Amino acid sequence: MNKILVIDDDESMRIIINAVLKEFNCQILNAENGAEGLLLLENEHPDLIISDLVMPEISGLDILKRVKEFDASIQVIILTAYDNMSSTIKAIQLGAYDYLSKPFDHEHFKLLIKRALESKLLNDKLMYQLDDKDKEFSNETYLVGNTPEMKEIFKSIGLVSINRVTVLIEGESGTGKELVSKIIHYSGVTKDEPFVAVNCSALTETLLESELFGHVKGAFTGAIRDKKGKFEQAGNGTIFLDEISEISPSLQVKLLRVIQEKEFEKVGGDNAVKVKARIITATNKDLEDLVKKGKFRDDLYYRLKVFTINMPPLRTRKDDIPQLVVHFLAKINNELHKNVHIVPYDVMEILQSYNWVGNVRELENILTQAVVLAKSNVLGKEYLILKGNYDSGKKMELKSLLTLSEMERAHILDILRSLSWNKNRAAKILGISKSTLYKKIEEYGIIKEDQN
């Protein structure tokens, strides 16, 4: 039988809450102030605490903090007649399951109690939980997976990391191509040298040439001093060229010369600069097909693919998802100062049944959003903001109750509220640039007042 502790200095409110709780076949404990409530906490160890916010001496927020220090699995619902933004945010930050304004809707209150008790029950069951060893991770040098495809990739990394052979990494967006390049760099002969990454699709042809090879003073308007390019900055280390398929034909010629002659000239310069760095490139396109279509030089292609690593999409290695979830939760909890470490089996089933178009990157983003929204240490399925619904092993079906725009607006607003309107962090979690977030806020007419 569940134990529910009610803490409120208003006797009439305690009577109302007790009447609602009688439907739950639970043991009800009552305290008329914070001190009495904390004593019952220690002696009775309740499953759920329903506490008023404003009380003499010991407030509801004080109680919430003490409860989470005592046992983080105990759920706490805060009630208040003095609803405001700052207290709501603070309560959620401290780990409240929910924050409800008085007077409350009884049916909504019952549903909240039911879910809070279910959340506590999940804490007491054996589920996917993080071991201490999983809390140690490195973004730079940790690739997750035990499937045969991933084991072959580990072997490939072992082979190429002990020399400076040129490597081409192929795979869909979000499969971890840059991560593999970093592991090759940091686990082998280049580990003590610089790692320099360049996104070839992010710059115009002129800027990319200057970025790669550098320029001399006066080479073009604005070139007020000599500048080292990325090849020179990489020194004896590694230069990683992402989205290599996007470079122009003229830059393809220059890159071919770099690989063949091991030297280049800066923009506007005449002197040859020696290349010592290992070159790793990556693409989410079929380079061989681009060669056949005349859009990519065949001689450069064969120079780049001395050794090739093909990154499998997440949908073909779904057995790795539980391990990936554990890894990402450790990382996300550390970054967001949260403690969401329990994943119910039905949630894991949803994650393993979902068609991950965005691959591992999408999985990390979905988990980050879920951790931000989670009100306890359990990753409930209500926090998974996916592009479809899950139905007991059946295929995902698109949501039909809301338009995509309505769903996106609601999602952005939820994230902003959860982060106290920190737009930098919100943009990162949403996986968009800050400028795009501002455009969305303006487009959807999202204003801070919406959270009241």
PyMOL commands that set and color helices and strands:
alter all, ss='L'
color gray80, all
select helices_A, chain A and resi 11-24+34-44+60-70+85-93+106-123+132-135+148-160+177-186+205-213+230-234+244-246+249-261+287-292+298-304+314-316+318-336+345-353+359-373+381-383+404-418+423-430+434-443+448-451
alter helices_A, ss='H'
color red, helices_A
select strands_A, chain A and resi 3-7+27-31+48-52+75-80+98-101+128-129+167-170+195-199+214-215+227-228+238-242+263-265+272-274+278-283+307-310+342-343+389-391+394-397
alter strands_A, ss='S'
color yellow, strands_A
deselect
rebuild
show_as cartoon
